[in-house]
């Protein structure tokens, strides 16, 4: 009962958080058909400011870290971000009536990192007097960016293959139609490259299926997208320059207010597309309940491997598990909205914010701390 009470308390606190409050406010505004609109130029500016700030904070932390000690945990963090998206692509995306692009975007959001969940984890570890490397919190960009890029790339590959399939279906229909014309009227349009027999048509089909989707152009286009470009720019500036003064005086004070406006916009958009989610909402509930714990245990396992091989601290292992179990509330939504515009925000934001984050905080963090204290003594 204490566990259930603790979970419900944390869930209630989450409902009162500005992030979720403004998201729900945006949905209510849209539900009552309000004419309130946030101009697109303002939305883009807010996204730029938020992602630059996230990149700067990560870059500053990385610049101050011990890069040699950080190498293996950073590699594991990147691997976890990619694995989480692949899990969603091969589980959630295969469930009945779940749209593939929605599932991939959901995996991208769960693979990216929540700053609020990380902060909750650090606070709880401090209350337990659990020590960790000063640079451990800077692992989040190594998980965040690969997860978002992987999601955008997988969605682009899927859409490319889907377009090819549609094109092939149209070609087959044209072929059968022209064969019917030829049989009935004795006329066949003069098209040298068009198949004149079913066997030639099948041969062309095999050639089309044999063509591979080029991955690098999709990756390059993803990295050149406005959202990821801003995130990477902030990361580079944080590593290569010393932006602490402008970060503390300008970006950091504005952060929470801008994030609230962003959530308002996302809530309005989520409501406009919530009808698409009604038939499959139960699958997102199941995914959002199970995914944080599964992802966190994957992070804990790889963190424990780093502990055994390089002496990565128990606290560091917990941090890796916490960021693996989290789902992004800052960098993820605008990046996925820009990179996978056909994905439904009601799916990936709703499952993350309403259920995934409370479970990651209320259930996941105590679980990983308990495991670390049992297996490694918490030192």
KEPA-75036 format. One line per 10 residues: number of its first residue (from 0); for each residue y, x, z of C-alpha. Coordinates in steps of 0.001 Angstrom, whole numbers. Last residue first. Layout:
NUM = Y:X:Z | ...
END
This chain:
378 = 3160:29451:-3402 | 1883:25868:-3434 | -1558:26940:-2190 | -2834:27413:-5688 | -5498:24720:-6172 | -4615:22265:-3404 | -846:22848:-3349 | -720:22712:-7153 | -2780:19496:-7273 | -562:17828:-4663
368 = 2609:18867:-6495 | 1131:17567:-9751 | 222:14179:-8240 | 3535:13782:-6395 | 5379:14324:-9725 | 3155:12050:-11806 | 3073:8837:-9798 | 6667:7945:-8956 | 8468:10147:-11485 | 6164:9967:-14518
358 = 5378:6322:-13769 | 9085:5417:-13576 | 9730:7325:-16848 | 6943:5722:-18891 | 7613:2110:-17893 | 11039:762:-18860 | 12562:3936:-20288 | 9676:5151:-22420 | 8045:1935:-23634 | 11433:379:-24398
348 = 12880:3474:-26066 | 9958:4016:-28460 | 9138:445:-29344 | 12501:-1295:-29102 | 13977:1618:-31069 | 11925:512:-34137 | 11240:3362:-36564 | 12769:3057:-40048 | 15560:5513:-39224 | 13139:8364:-38462
338 = 15384:11458:-38331 | 18676:9813:-37341 | 17261:7340:-34816 | 14771:9998:-33737 | 17540:12456:-32901 | 19663:9760:-31227 | 16765:8625:-28984 | 15279:12065:-28175 | 18180:14199:-26949 | 19089:12119:-23887
328 = 16396:9894:-22355 | 13407:11998:-23364 | 9969:11185:-22035 | 8517:13016:-19037 | 4878:13937:-18437 | 5176:17315:-20182 | 8433:18045:-18313 | 6653:17397:-15020 | 3534:19413:-15904 | 5608:22466:-16853
318 = 7621:22065:-13631 | 4415:21834:-11582 | 3061:25042:-13136 | 6362:26756:-12361 | 6065:25691:-8735 | 2558:27147:-8596 | 3985:30418:-9899 | 3078:32033:-13230 | 931:35043:-12280 | 295:36126:-15879
308 = -3310:35187:-16651 | -4277:32814:-13811 | -868:31148:-13544 | -588:30890:-17349 | -3948:29056:-17347 | -2632:26847:-14536 | 370:26005:-16711 | -1985:25069:-19548 | -3865:22699:-17244 | -704:21299:-15647
298 = 811:20564:-19055 | -2354:18756:-20167 | -2332:16901:-16829 | 1277:15867:-17430 | 462:14578:-20908 | -2373:12432:-19559 | -234:11144:-16676 | 2757:10310:-18885 | 532:8756:-21610 | -1406:6214:-19541
288 = 1239:3654:-18551 | 3388:4040:-21689 | 310:3737:-23925 | -991:605:-22210 | 2463:-1012:-22277 | 2916:29:-25914 | -388:-1642:-26801 | 653:-4851:-25023 | 3875:-5050:-27068 | 1946:-5392:-30329
278 = 2822:-8916:-31479 | 6264:-8914:-29871 | 7458:-5618:-31312 | 8992:-6689:-34625 | 11005:-9366:-32807 | 12686:-6641:-30767 | 14575:-5386:-33805 | 18101:-6643:-33069 | 17453:-6123:-29367 | 16784:-2408:-29856
268 = 19997:-1982:-31833 | 22126:-3444:-29051 | 20257:-1397:-26451 | 20720:1792:-28476 | 24467:1192:-28637 | 24712:624:-24870 | 22503:3677:-24274 | 24968:5804:-26266 | 27872:4434:-24211 | 26074:5432:-21000
258 = 25318:8921:-22361 | 29020:9398:-23100 | 29897:8605:-19502 | 27191:10845:-18107 | 28188:13885:-20219 | 31957:13896:-19989 | 32134:16187:-16934 | 29513:18591:-18411 | 31082:19094:-21834 | 34683:19897:-20857
248 = 35340:22082:-17796 | 31816:23268:-17011 | 30716:23888:-20606 | 34104:25298:-21621 | 33851:27885:-18837 | 30131:28578:-19248 | 30333:29274:-22998 | 29183:32912:-22847 | 27863:33608:-26347 | 24471:34330:-27940
238 = 22130:32187:-25838 | 24362:29171:-25148 | 25800:29275:-28662 | 22292:29310:-30142 | 21149:26358:-28015 | 24301:24386:-28835 | 23769:24985:-32549 | 20089:24016:-32243 | 20985:20676:-30652 | 23768:19986:-33150
228 = 21495:20836:-36081 | 18752:18648:-34598 | 21072:15638:-34607 | 22736:16218:-37986 | 19547:16881:-39946 | 19168:20433:-41241 | 16134:21037:-39035 | 14458:17954:-40484 | 15282:18991:-44054 | 13733:22397:-43458
218 = 10599:20864:-41935 | 10288:18483:-44902 | 10839:21318:-47403 | 8203:23359:-45502 | 5467:20707:-45588 | 4953:20143:-49321 | 2695:17086:-49681 | -421:18186:-51473 | -1476:16970:-54894 | -5190:16228:-55151
208 = -4642:12498:-54785 | -2422:12519:-57886 | -5028:14467:-59876 | -7753:12037:-58778 | -5632:9075:-59905 | -5006:10743:-63261 | -8772:11087:-63749 | -9266:7448:-62783 | -6720:6387:-65438 | -8462:8537:-68033
198 = -11764:6827:-67177 | -10149:3372:-67383 | -9030:4132:-70908 | -5683:4530:-72672 | -3961:6445:-69892 | -157:6755:-70439 | 1150:10147:-71448 | 1577:9323:-75143 | 3264:5949:-74507 | 3408:3720:-77632
188 = 3081:204:-76308 | -244:-1475:-77075 | -554:-4383:-79511 | -3681:-6252:-80585 | -2413:-9438:-79082 | -5086:-10340:-76556 | -6957:-7078:-75942 | -3870:-4864:-76157 | -1871:-7200:-73958 | -4693:-7266:-71375
178 = -4878:-3489:-71438 | -1128:-3431:-70901 | -1452:-5586:-67790 | -4354:-3527:-66451 | -2348:-324:-66876 | 817:-1787:-65385 | -1134:-2973:-62328 | -2734:464:-61963 | 644:2169:-62201 | 2090:-178:-59564
168 = -782:663:-57193 | -242:4380:-57833 | 3448:4101:-56993 | 2671:2253:-53762 | 193:4977:-52821 | 2714:7721:-53619 | 5344:5984:-51486 | 2892:5759:-48581 | 2105:9445:-48943 | 5797:10303:-48755
158 = 6333:7898:-45815 | 3478:9529:-43900 | 4765:13015:-44616 | 8262:12008:-43463 | 6881:10467:-40250 | 4848:13607:-39564 | 7915:15806:-40148 | 10172:13696:-37908 | 7594:13663:-35107 | 6929:17403:-35403
148 = 10662:18180:-35308 | 11113:16044:-32185 | 8151:17610:-30385 | 9078:21153:-31429 | 12657:20613:-30105 | 11793:19228:-26669 | 8950:21518:-25657 | 10743:24852:-26073 | 13996:23149:-25045 | 12371:22196:-21687
138 = 11269:25671:-20615 | 14705:26354:-19081 | 13566:24732:-15813 | 11194:27668:-15299 | 14014:30264:-15468 | 14589:30517:-11716 | 10827:30974:-11198 | 9351:28520:-8687 | 9025:28113:-4917 | 7809:24933:-3231
128 = 9704:24086:-34 | 8281:20536:-208 | 11791:19040:-241 | 12661:21606:-2910 | 9726:20400:-4984 | 10955:16793:-4752 | 14428:17787:-5957 | 13019:19860:-8830 | 10826:16963:-9949 | 13669:14456:-9798
118 = 15840:16796:-11883 | 13051:17164:-14454 | 12658:13376:-14600 | 16419:12979:-15114 | 16528:15633:-17845 | 13794:13870:-19785 | 11902:16042:-22258 | 10581:15466:-25776 | 6880:14773:-26306 | 7249:11212:-25025
108 = 10114:10613:-27481 | 8176:12184:-30345 | 5062:10161:-29514 | 7145:6978:-29615 | 8585:8076:-32978 | 5054:8622:-34287 | 3925:5204:-33043 | 6916:3451:-34616 | 6335:5292:-37908 | 2669:4221:-37892
98 = 3367:555:-37291 | 1107:-953:-34630 | -708:-3989:-36079 | -4049:-3034:-34524 | -4179:409:-32868 | -4419:3483:-35083 | -826:4639:-34548 | -1329:4617:-30769 | -4289:6986:-30949 | -4130:9607:-33715
88 = -363:9784:-34222 | 242:9425:-30471 | -2043:12393:-29761 | -380:14418:-32520 | 3040:13833:-30923 | 1731:15009:-27543 | 99:18073:-29102 | 3389:19229:-30658 | 5310:19084:-27365 | 2386:20697:-25528
78 = 2268:23616:-27976 | 5982:24292:-27500 | 5552:24318:-23708 | 2503:26598:-23992 | 4490:29095:-26047 | 7312:28936:-23472 | 4824:29452:-20604 | 3490:32539:-22440 | 6905:34102:-23179 | 8843:33426:-19951
68 = 7724:36541:-18129 | 8945:38707:-21000 | 12126:36647:-21451 | 13338:37027:-17863 | 15916:34230:-17869 | 19724:34293:-17890 | 19978:33809:-21647 | 17364:31029:-21432 | 19421:29103:-18862 | 22603:29417:-20931
58 = 20739:28274:-24058 | 19299:25223:-22325 | 22687:24145:-20956 | 24333:24725:-24344 | 21688:22754:-26234 | 21995:19740:-23934 | 25802:19855:-24217 | 25698:20152:-28008 | 23284:17218:-28053 | 25551:15008:-25981
48 = 28739:15849:-27874 | 27143:15350:-31290 | 25615:12017:-30266 | 28983:10835:-28966 | 30721:11881:-32182 | 28117:10053:-34273 | 28587:6866:-32239 | 32372:7116:-32565 | 32092:7413:-36366 | 29667:4466:-36453
38 = 32173:2182:-34777 | 30817:564:-31578 | 30657:-3183:-32092 | 31257:-6175:-29821 | 30938:-9418:-31773 | 28668:-10897:-29103 | 25598:-12713:-30353 | 24353:-13598:-26849 | 21243:-11432:-27367 | 23287:-8484:-28676
28 = 25372:-8281:-25503 | 22226:-8725:-23403 | 20481:-5855:-25245 | 23505:-3599:-24771 | 23579:-4404:-21050 | 19858:-3575:-20798 | 20564:-108:-22238 | 23674:211:-20035 | 21601:-453:-16921 | 18720:1763:-18064
18 = 20919:4843:-18272 | 23236:3840:-15407 | 20275:3676:-12982 | 19719:362:-11216 | 16420:-390:-12952 | 15287:3138:-12102 | 15937:2498:-8407 | 13750:-593:-8644 | 10946:1442:-10224 | 11322:4037:-7481
8 = 10963:1361:-4824 | 8060:-267:-6674 | 6238:3074:-6860 | 6814:3830:-3188 | 5581:371:-2169 | 2472:777:-4334 | 1732:4184:-2781 | 2336:2896:734 | 0:0:0
END
